[in-house]
């Protein structure tokens, strides 16, 4: 079951990337919509990753340095 979920996520990610490239070359309206959604989700994931990295570095405390 988990494998099917991972495959579905992979197919959606690859499809989104294809739509981004196709939209950049002037694809149909629905491709531009999928492209916008893909880029928006990418921004959300990037921001979440940055927040996670920032909070984990704060919780680890000072490493001591020199």
Phi and psi restraints in degrees (range 20) as a CNS / XPLOR table:
assign (resid 1 and name C) (resid 2 and name N)
       (resid 2 and name CA) (resid 2 and name C) 1.0 -63.4 20.0 2
assign (resid 2 and name N) (resid 2 and name CA)
       (resid 2 and name C) (resid 3 and name N) 1.0 -38.1 20.0 2
assign (resid 2 and name C) (resid 3 and name N)
       (resid 3 and name CA) (resid 3 and name C) 1.0 -62.3 20.0 2
assign (resid 3 and name N) (resid 3 and name CA)
       (resid 3 and name C) (resid 4 and name N) 1.0 -41.3 20.0 2
assign (resid 3 and name C) (resid 4 and name N)
       (resid 4 and name CA) (resid 4 and name C) 1.0 -63.4 20.0 2
assign (resid 4 and name N) (resid 4 and name CA)
       (resid 4 and name C) (resid 5 and name N) 1.0 -39.8 20.0 2
assign (resid 4 and name C) (resid 5 and name N)
       (resid 5 and name CA) (resid 5 and name C) 1.0 -63.6 20.0 2
assign (resid 5 and name N) (resid 5 and name CA)
       (resid 5 and name C) (resid 6 and name N) 1.0 -43.9 20.0 2
assign (resid 5 and name C) (resid 6 and name N)
       (resid 6 and name CA) (resid 6 and name C) 1.0 -65.3 20.0 2
assign (resid 6 and name N) (resid 6 and name CA)
       (resid 6 and name C) (resid 7 and name N) 1.0 -39.1 20.0 2
assign (resid 6 and name C) (resid 7 and name N)
       (resid 7 and name CA) (resid 7 and name C) 1.0 -65.2 20.0 2
assign (resid 7 and name N) (resid 7 and name CA)
       (resid 7 and name C) (resid 8 and name N) 1.0 -41.4 20.0 2
assign (resid 7 and name C) (resid 8 and name N)
       (resid 8 and name CA) (resid 8 and name C) 1.0 -62.8 20.0 2
assign (resid 8 and name N) (resid 8 and name CA)
       (resid 8 and name C) (resid 9 and name N) 1.0 -42.5 20.0 2
assign (resid 8 and name C) (resid 9 and name N)
       (resid 9 and name CA) (resid 9 and name C) 1.0 -64.4 20.0 2
assign (resid 9 and name N) (resid 9 and name CA)
       (resid 9 and name C) (resid 10 and name N) 1.0 -40.7 20.0 2
assign (resid 9 and name C) (resid 10 and name N)
       (resid 10 and name CA) (resid 10 and name C) 1.0 -63.4 20.0 2
assign (resid 10 and name N) (resid 10 and name CA)
       (resid 10 and name C) (resid 11 and name N) 1.0 -43.5 20.0 2
assign (resid 10 and name C) (resid 11 and name N)
       (resid 11 and name CA) (resid 11 and name C) 1.0 -63.1 20.0 2
assign (resid 11 and name N) (resid 11 and name CA)
       (resid 11 and name C) (resid 12 and name N) 1.0 -42.0 20.0 2
assign (resid 11 and name C) (resid 12 and name N)
       (resid 12 and name CA) (resid 12 and name C) 1.0 -64.4 20.0 2
assign (resid 12 and name N) (resid 12 and name CA)
       (resid 12 and name C) (resid 13 and name N) 1.0 -40.2 20.0 2
assign (resid 12 and name C) (resid 13 and name N)
       (resid 13 and name CA) (resid 13 and name C) 1.0 -66.0 20.0 2
assign (resid 13 and name N) (resid 13 and name CA)
       (resid 13 and name C) (resid 14 and name N) 1.0 -44.8 20.0 2
assign (resid 13 and name C) (resid 14 and name N)
       (resid 14 and name CA) (resid 14 and name C) 1.0 -65.5 20.0 2
assign (resid 14 and name N) (resid 14 and name CA)
       (resid 14 and name C) (resid 15 and name N) 1.0 -41.9 20.0 2
assign (resid 14 and name C) (resid 15 and name N)
       (resid 15 and name CA) (resid 15 and name C) 1.0 -61.3 20.0 2
assign (resid 15 and name N) (resid 15 and name CA)
       (resid 15 and name C) (resid 16 and name N) 1.0 -39.7 20.0 2
assign (resid 15 and name C) (resid 16 and name N)
       (resid 16 and name CA) (resid 16 and name C) 1.0 -64.2 20.0 2
assign (resid 16 and name N) (resid 16 and name CA)
       (resid 16 and name C) (resid 17 and name N) 1.0 -41.3 20.0 2
assign (resid 16 and name C) (resid 17 and name N)
       (resid 17 and name CA) (resid 17 and name C) 1.0 -64.7 20.0 2
assign (resid 17 and name N) (resid 17 and name CA)
       (resid 17 and name C) (resid 18 and name N) 1.0 -40.1 20.0 2
assign (resid 17 and name C) (resid 18 and name N)
       (resid 18 and name CA) (resid 18 and name C) 1.0 -62.0 20.0 2
assign (resid 18 and name N) (resid 18 and name CA)
       (resid 18 and name C) (resid 19 and name N) 1.0 -41.2 20.0 2
assign (resid 18 and name C) (resid 19 and name N)
       (resid 19 and name CA) (resid 19 and name C) 1.0 -66.4 20.0 2
assign (resid 19 and name N) (resid 19 and name CA)
       (resid 19 and name C) (resid 20 and name N) 1.0 -35.5 20.0 2
assign (resid 19 and name C) (resid 20 and name N)
       (resid 20 and name CA) (resid 20 and name C) 1.0 -63.0 20.0 2
assign (resid 20 and name N) (resid 20 and name CA)
       (resid 20 and name C) (resid 21 and name N) 1.0 -45.0 20.0 2
assign (resid 20 and name C) (resid 21 and name N)
       (resid 21 and name CA) (resid 21 and name C) 1.0 -66.5 20.0 2
assign (resid 21 and name N) (resid 21 and name CA)
       (resid 21 and name C) (resid 22 and name N) 1.0 -43.2 20.0 2
assign (resid 21 and name C) (resid 22 and name N)
       (resid 22 and name CA) (resid 22 and name C) 1.0 -64.1 20.0 2
assign (resid 22 and name N) (resid 22 and name CA)
       (resid 22 and name C) (resid 23 and name N) 1.0 -41.0 20.0 2
assign (resid 22 and name C) (resid 23 and name N)
       (resid 23 and name CA) (resid 23 and name C) 1.0 -65.3 20.0 2
assign (resid 23 and name N) (resid 23 and name CA)
       (resid 23 and name C) (resid 24 and name N) 1.0 -35.4 20.0 2
assign (resid 23 and name C) (resid 24 and name N)
       (resid 24 and name CA) (resid 24 and name C) 1.0 -64.8 20.0 2
assign (resid 24 and name N) (resid 24 and name CA)
       (resid 24 and name C) (resid 25 and name N) 1.0 -25.4 20.0 2
assign (resid 24 and name C) (resid 25 and name N)
       (resid 25 and name CA) (resid 25 and name C) 1.0 -95.4 20.0 2
assign (resid 25 and name N) (resid 25 and name CA)
       (resid 25 and name C) (resid 26 and name N) 1.0 7.4 20.0 2
assign (resid 25 and name C) (resid 26 and name N)
       (resid 26 and name CA) (resid 26 and name C) 1.0 91.6 20.0 2
assign (resid 26 and name N) (resid 26 and name CA)
       (resid 26 and name C) (resid 27 and name N) 1.0 44.5 20.0 2
assign (resid 26 and name C) (resid 27 and name N)
       (resid 27 and name CA) (resid 27 and name C) 1.0 -73.6 20.0 2
assign (resid 27 and name N) (resid 27 and name CA)
       (resid 27 and name C) (resid 28 and name N) 1.0 -179.2 20.0 2
assign (resid 27 and name C) (resid 28 and name N)
       (resid 28 and name CA) (resid 28 and name C) 1.0 -66.9 20.0 2
assign (resid 28 and name N) (resid 28 and name CA)
       (resid 28 and name C) (resid 29 and name N) 1.0 171.6 20.0 2
assign (resid 28 and name C) (resid 29 and name N)
       (resid 29 and name CA) (resid 29 and name C) 1.0 -60.0 20.0 2
assign (resid 29 and name N) (resid 29 and name CA)
       (resid 29 and name C) (resid 30 and name N) 1.0 -42.6 20.0 2
assign (resid 29 and name C) (resid 30 and name N)
       (resid 30 and name CA) (resid 30 and name C) 1.0 -65.5 20.0 2
assign (resid 30 and name N) (resid 30 and name CA)
       (resid 30 and name C) (resid 31 and name N) 1.0 -30.9 20.0 2
assign (resid 30 and name C) (resid 31 and name N)
       (resid 31 and name CA) (resid 31 and name C) 1.0 -68.3 20.0 2
assign (resid 31 and name N) (resid 31 and name CA)
       (resid 31 and name C) (resid 32 and name N) 1.0 -39.2 20.0 2
assign (resid 31 and name C) (resid 32 and name N)
       (resid 32 and name CA) (resid 32 and name C) 1.0 -65.5 20.0 2
assign (resid 32 and name N) (resid 32 and name CA)
       (resid 32 and name C) (resid 33 and name N) 1.0 -35.1 20.0 2
assign (resid 32 and name C) (resid 33 and name N)
       (resid 33 and name CA) (resid 33 and name C) 1.0 -66.4 20.0 2
assign (resid 33 and name N) (resid 33 and name CA)
       (resid 33 and name C) (resid 34 and name N) 1.0 -44.6 20.0 2
assign (resid 33 and name C) (resid 34 and name N)
       (resid 34 and name CA) (resid 34 and name C) 1.0 -64.2 20.0 2
assign (resid 34 and name N) (resid 34 and name CA)
       (resid 34 and name C) (resid 35 and name N) 1.0 -37.6 20.0 2
assign (resid 34 and name C) (resid 35 and name N)
       (resid 35 and name CA) (resid 35 and name C) 1.0 -62.5 20.0 2
assign (resid 35 and name N) (resid 35 and name CA)
       (resid 35 and name C) (resid 36 and name N) 1.0 -45.2 20.0 2
assign (resid 35 and name C) (resid 36 and name N)
       (resid 36 and name CA) (resid 36 and name C) 1.0 -61.1 20.0 2
assign (resid 36 and name N) (resid 36 and name CA)
       (resid 36 and name C) (resid 37 and name N) 1.0 -42.2 20.0 2
assign (resid 36 and name C) (resid 37 and name N)
       (resid 37 and name CA) (resid 37 and name C) 1.0 -64.6 20.0 2
assign (resid 37 and name N) (resid 37 and name CA)
       (resid 37 and name C) (resid 38 and name N) 1.0 -41.3 20.0 2
assign (resid 37 and name C) (resid 38 and name N)
       (resid 38 and name CA) (resid 38 and name C) 1.0 -63.1 20.0 2
assign (resid 38 and name N) (resid 38 and name CA)
       (resid 38 and name C) (resid 39 and name N) 1.0 -44.9 20.0 2
assign (resid 38 and name C) (resid 39 and name N)
       (resid 39 and name CA) (resid 39 and name C) 1.0 -67.2 20.0 2
assign (resid 39 and name N) (resid 39 and name CA)
       (resid 39 and name C) (resid 40 and name N) 1.0 -35.9 20.0 2
assign (resid 39 and name C) (resid 40 and name N)
       (resid 40 and name CA) (resid 40 and name C) 1.0 -66.1 20.0 2
assign (resid 40 and name N) (resid 40 and name CA)
       (resid 40 and name C) (resid 41 and name N) 1.0 -43.4 20.0 2
assign (resid 40 and name C) (resid 41 and name N)
       (resid 41 and name CA) (resid 41 and name C) 1.0 -64.5 20.0 2
assign (resid 41 and name N) (resid 41 and name CA)
       (resid 41 and name C) (resid 42 and name N) 1.0 -34.8 20.0 2
assign (resid 41 and name C) (resid 42 and name N)
       (resid 42 and name CA) (resid 42 and name C) 1.0 -63.5 20.0 2
assign (resid 42 and name N) (resid 42 and name CA)
       (resid 42 and name C) (resid 43 and name N) 1.0 -42.3 20.0 2
assign (resid 42 and name C) (resid 43 and name N)
       (resid 43 and name CA) (resid 43 and name C) 1.0 -64.4 20.0 2
assign (resid 43 and name N) (resid 43 and name CA)
       (resid 43 and name C) (resid 44 and name N) 1.0 -40.5 20.0 2
assign (resid 43 and name C) (resid 44 and name N)
       (resid 44 and name CA) (resid 44 and name C) 1.0 -63.6 20.0 2
assign (resid 44 and name N) (resid 44 and name CA)
       (resid 44 and name C) (resid 45 and name N) 1.0 -44.9 20.0 2
assign (resid 44 and name C) (resid 45 and name N)
       (resid 45 and name CA) (resid 45 and name C) 1.0 -64.7 20.0 2
assign (resid 45 and name N) (resid 45 and name CA)
       (resid 45 and name C) (resid 46 and name N) 1.0 -39.2 20.0 2
assign (resid 45 and name C) (resid 46 and name N)
       (resid 46 and name CA) (resid 46 and name C) 1.0 -65.1 20.0 2
assign (resid 46 and name N) (resid 46 and name CA)
       (resid 46 and name C) (resid 47 and name N) 1.0 -43.8 20.0 2
assign (resid 46 and name C) (resid 47 and name N)
       (resid 47 and name CA) (resid 47 and name C) 1.0 -64.8 20.0 2
assign (resid 47 and name N) (resid 47 and name CA)
       (resid 47 and name C) (resid 48 and name N) 1.0 -40.1 20.0 2
assign (resid 47 and name C) (resid 48 and name N)
       (resid 48 and name CA) (resid 48 and name C) 1.0 -64.8 20.0 2
assign (resid 48 and name N) (resid 48 and name CA)
       (resid 48 and name C) (resid 49 and name N) 1.0 -39.0 20.0 2
assign (resid 48 and name C) (resid 49 and name N)
       (resid 49 and name CA) (resid 49 and name C) 1.0 -64.9 20.0 2
assign (resid 49 and name N) (resid 49 and name CA)
       (resid 49 and name C) (resid 50 and name N) 1.0 -42.0 20.0 2
assign (resid 49 and name C) (resid 50 and name N)
       (resid 50 and name CA) (resid 50 and name C) 1.0 -64.9 20.0 2
assign (resid 50 and name N) (resid 50 and name CA)
       (resid 50 and name C) (resid 51 and name N) 1.0 -41.5 20.0 2
assign (resid 50 and name C) (resid 51 and name N)
       (resid 51 and name CA) (resid 51 and name C) 1.0 -63.1 20.0 2
assign (resid 51 and name N) (resid 51 and name CA)
       (resid 51 and name C) (resid 52 and name N) 1.0 -40.9 20.0 2
assign (resid 51 and name C) (resid 52 and name N)
       (resid 52 and name CA) (resid 52 and name C) 1.0 -64.1 20.0 2
assign (resid 52 and name N) (resid 52 and name CA)
       (resid 52 and name C) (resid 53 and name N) 1.0 -43.0 20.0 2
assign (resid 52 and name C) (resid 53 and name N)
       (resid 53 and name CA) (resid 53 and name C) 1.0 -64.8 20.0 2
assign (resid 53 and name N) (resid 53 and name CA)
       (resid 53 and name C) (resid 54 and name N) 1.0 -40.1 20.0 2
assign (resid 53 and name C) (resid 54 and name N)
       (resid 54 and name CA) (resid 54 and name C) 1.0 -65.5 20.0 2
assign (resid 54 and name N) (resid 54 and name CA)
       (resid 54 and name C) (resid 55 and name N) 1.0 -43.6 20.0 2
assign (resid 54 and name C) (resid 55 and name N)
       (resid 55 and name CA) (resid 55 and name C) 1.0 -70.5 20.0 2
assign (resid 55 and name N) (resid 55 and name CA)
       (resid 55 and name C) (resid 56 and name N) 1.0 -33.9 20.0 2
assign (resid 55 and name C) (resid 56 and name N)
       (resid 56 and name CA) (resid 56 and name C) 1.0 -72.0 20.0 2
assign (resid 56 and name N) (resid 56 and name CA)
       (resid 56 and name C) (resid 57 and name N) 1.0 -32.0 20.0 2
assign (resid 56 and name C) (resid 57 and name N)
       (resid 57 and name CA) (resid 57 and name C) 1.0 -73.2 20.0 2
assign (resid 57 and name N) (resid 57 and name CA)
       (resid 57 and name C) (resid 58 and name N) 1.0 -31.0 20.0 2
assign (resid 57 and name C) (resid 58 and name N)
       (resid 58 and name CA) (resid 58 and name C) 1.0 -70.5 20.0 2
assign (resid 58 and name N) (resid 58 and name CA)
       (resid 58 and name C) (resid 59 and name N) 1.0 -40.2 20.0 2
assign (resid 58 and name C) (resid 59 and name N)
       (resid 59 and name CA) (resid 59 and name C) 1.0 -72.8 20.0 2
assign (resid 59 and name N) (resid 59 and name CA)
       (resid 59 and name C) (resid 60 and name N) 1.0 -20.9 20.0 2
assign (resid 59 and name C) (resid 60 and name N)
       (resid 60 and name CA) (resid 60 and name C) 1.0 -77.6 20.0 2
assign (resid 60 and name N) (resid 60 and name CA)
       (resid 60 and name C) (resid 61 and name N) 1.0 -17.0 20.0 2
assign (resid 60 and name C) (resid 61 and name N)
       (resid 61 and name CA) (resid 61 and name C) 1.0 80.0 20.0 2
assign (resid 61 and name N) (resid 61 and name CA)
       (resid 61 and name C) (resid 62 and name N) 1.0 -169.9 20.0 2
assign (resid 61 and name C) (resid 62 and name N)
       (resid 62 and name CA) (resid 62 and name C) 1.0 -80.0 20.0 2
assign (resid 62 and name N) (resid 62 and name CA)
       (resid 62 and name C) (resid 63 and name N) 1.0 132.6 20.0 2
assign (resid 62 and name C) (resid 63 and name N)
       (resid 63 and name CA) (resid 63 and name C) 1.0 -81.9 20.0 2
assign (resid 63 and name N) (resid 63 and name CA)
       (resid 63 and name C) (resid 64 and name N) 1.0 -4.2 20.0 2
assign (resid 63 and name C) (resid 64 and name N)
       (resid 64 and name CA) (resid 64 and name C) 1.0 102.6 20.0 2
assign (resid 64 and name N) (resid 64 and name CA)
       (resid 64 and name C) (resid 65 and name N) 1.0 -44.8 20.0 2
assign (resid 64 and name C) (resid 65 and name N)
       (resid 65 and name CA) (resid 65 and name C) 1.0 65.2 20.0 2
assign (resid 65 and name N) (resid 65 and name CA)
       (resid 65 and name C) (resid 66 and name N) 1.0 -132.8 20.0 2
